[in-house]
């Protein structure tokens, strides 16, 4: 009988993090949460930072708790995309990494386009043009903190930073590098064209390695501090979306995925990037993942709208579980109020329900008042946004027409949103796994160790470990009418 493999997955989301232990018996993967913690940005003198030292402390707490489960074969970290840290020549942090929701990138799209056009930038990198992307963040640093960039020796993306803090080894994993708007979509190396246009020194960027690369072992000082072994550290698909992609439990070549968390990401998996003008105008991005595969996807604001609304009600003294909010939404009248989830006013933190009401008033709709009406407005609007993104995907990749949709991540827990997505898109939905990012992190570690032999074997292990739930579309006429109404509203 094969020896059970035991690995640790450190998974950071935009609002929380956790350290999970996975055991693989050769067929199934069992996950166990060891340590969970909040990931709270800190605003200092008008700048929003990630509290990276506390987050590293939380990784250590997870390692301490892992002592109770037995020997660990490897560990790896995945995080959100686009954010980075700058290190000096001694390898020390110059400052805490700045949060992608910080306002410093305002106006940076136009600033960058003075040096390289939107079409040229997309043709080189294949990335959706968003101000939060690393390239635009760096332009903000050039404009406002040139002294900081002058002192920087190395740039590390967030998962690469945590791996560096764990091992002392610096590298750039390909999936997280592909979120920067600085990596060549074809060669999978830093784009010299883009770096030159933006005046960025190539020496700032470490060499890019494939997903599944063994970086090294846990630093000896950390191992001694915690009283643990020097665990091998693997560069998995460091961008959480690409870790989730590994865990899509499909047997098919053509499929659609919807990774549904704080952000929603809808797309498909390809062998080669799509760098056409049609893809650029549709705001689709190309990200590299495990095995060099391309995730052709669109970023859509996701459960952030629900999360931030819930936080506002908590600030007002009304605390609800997510399940309670879903029950309230399910009891309200459908299609009373619809919004564009990606409207700029919904991006910042703060009073989301107030802004949703203002949007509905401006567009001459019913103004939602209760918590249930707000959540139903969000869920229906997200489902209709997914339908619009799906139409664009089919236009760019005709092979996806009629393909089933796999919903992954936290959104799987909302049966209401899953059913609405099936209804809006007119497709069967296969929901699961819930812990898609952690599962993908684990799978790449197992692939790196040889415990799994291929991506197909990895996805079979997911199917054997967690069955999917199927949602079948219903009432197509009502959703077709709602879609036409929604298109008119978002065009206002």
PEUR-V711423 format. One line per field, one symbol per residue. burial: + if it has 24 or more other ideal C-beta (glycine too) atoms within 12 Angstrom, else -. A space follows every 10 residues. Layout:
# PEUR-V711423
burial->???
This chain:
# PEUR-V711423
burial->----++++++ ++++++++++ ++++----++ +++++-+-+- +-----++++ ++--++-+++ -++-++--+- -+++++++++ +++++++--- --++++++++ ++-++--++- ++--++-+-- ++++++++++ ++++++++++ ++-----++- -+++++++++ +++++++-++ ++++++++++ +++++--+++ +-+++-++-+ ---+++++++ +++++++++- -++--+-+-+ ++++++++++ ++++++++++ ---+++++++ ++++++++++ --+++---++ -+++++++++ ++++++++++ ++++++++++ +++------+ -+--++-++- -+-+++++++ +++-+++-+- -++-+++-++ --+-++-+-+ ++++++++++ ++++++++++ ++++-++--+ --++++++++ ++++++++++ ++++++++++ ++++++++++ +++++++++- ++--+--++- +++-++-+-- +-+-----+- -++-++--+- --
